[in-house]
């Protein structure tokens, strides 16, 4: 009586349902793999954040070093700021308020300059002028966390008296400076003497993203599809067994 399930449109239906289920399962496991990668990276960031601050020169030698090996480490550095090449990084929000980061190169000696995110300033007009935020003059010692460069913009553009950018693309910024730049950005935490009245930027939040919920969704879609197909098959068998039933097919 059930031989009809293994031929014609029914066989095609089985193959289609199984193929879709296999794709959904693969997507679910891919999301779980991404979740594992994110958790591993978050654990790396957390472990590095717990380490004590060390001199920048011990992590990033004169040749620049490998940024992946040093990001999220606490470091200290000394030098003098170059206020003439300060970069305003626009469209950076704190809560519901739009503002800008103020990033200033710190000249530390013969090696590359360290780009320091000295803090955030609120802007009533995201495209309007930025209040003067000069760095301290003379020698300064800074402490903060190294962050990776962002990607995708290129050199900052001169707007009025400031260099301005949307992203902190240190590789792309290189052509706008007469000296080399360290491959990582310092998020300022302490400065001696104090940097300014700028609001210090908090650490980037750690999130696992939506990967777990997406994985659950893909596995749920798989279960719904397989259960639904089983219900259709059961109904077809019941209709076949009924004296008044007509031949069934997966498309009616």
Secondary structure, DSSP 8 states (H G I E B T S, - for coil): -GGGGGSHHHHHHHHHHHHHHHHHHHHHHHHHHHHHHHHHHHHHHHHHHTS--EEHHHHS-TT---GGGTTT-EEEEEEEEEEEEEEEEEEEEETTEEEEEEEEEEE-SSS-BEEEEEEEEE-SSTTS---------S-EEEEEEEEE---S--S-EEETTEEEESS--HHHHGGGSSS-B-SEEEEEEEEES---S-B---------TTHHHHHHHHHHHHHHHHHHHHHHHHHHHHHHHSTT-----TT-
